[in-house]
Amino acid sequence: MYYTTIPLVSERSNNRRWDAAKLRELRKRLDSGPMSTEEIDQVATDFTDSEIVDLASDWLGNTVSLDATYQVDYVLTCS
C-alpha cells in the first residue's frame, strides 16, 4: 500500500499508539536479535498506518524505525 500524502504535523493526534515505553520495549527486542517476518510486518504496518510522522520527528521513534528497517533488510538478505 502506498500513501499519496503525508499528514501535516499540525494534524497529529494526541493519543499515540507508540509511546516511549513501547518504543523502548521494541528497541530491546530489536537489539536482542532478529525478529520473525510476521512480527516485523506487524510493526511496519502499525508504524505506517498511524504514527510515522510522529515517529520520524521523535529521536527514539526515529531510532526504532531505523532499527526495524535494518531488521527487514537482514531478514530479506538471509532468506
ChimeraX attribute file (.defattr): number of C-alpha atoms within 10 A of each C-alpha:
attribute: neighborCount
match mode: 1-to-1
recipient: residues
	/A:1	5
	/A:2	5
	/A:3	7
	/A:4	6
	/A:5	6
	/A:6	8
	/A:7	13
	/A:8	8
	/A:9	10
	/A:10	6
	/A:11	8
	/A:12	13
	/A:13	11
	/A:14	6
	/A:15	7
	/A:16	12
	/A:17	13
	/A:18	18
	/A:19	12
	/A:20	13
	/A:21	9
	/A:22	12
	/A:23	19
	/A:24	15
	/A:25	12
	/A:26	18
	/A:27	18
	/A:28	12
	/A:29	12
	/A:30	17
	/A:31	14
	/A:32	9
	/A:33	9
	/A:34	16
	/A:35	17
	/A:36	11
	/A:37	13
	/A:38	9
	/A:39	11
	/A:40	18
	/A:41	14
	/A:42	10
	/A:43	15
	/A:44	16
	/A:45	12
	/A:46	14
	/A:47	19
	/A:48	14
	/A:49	10
	/A:50	16
	/A:51	17
	/A:52	19
	/A:53	18
	/A:54	18
	/A:55	21
	/A:56	16
	/A:57	11
	/A:58	13
	/A:59	11
	/A:60	16
	/A:61	24
	/A:62	17
	/A:63	15
	/A:64	22
	/A:65	21
	/A:66	13
	/A:67	16
	/A:68	22
	/A:69	14
	/A:70	14
	/A:71	20
	/A:72	19
	/A:73	11
	/A:74	13
	/A:75	15
	/A:76	10
	/A:77	8
	/A:78	7
	/A:79	5
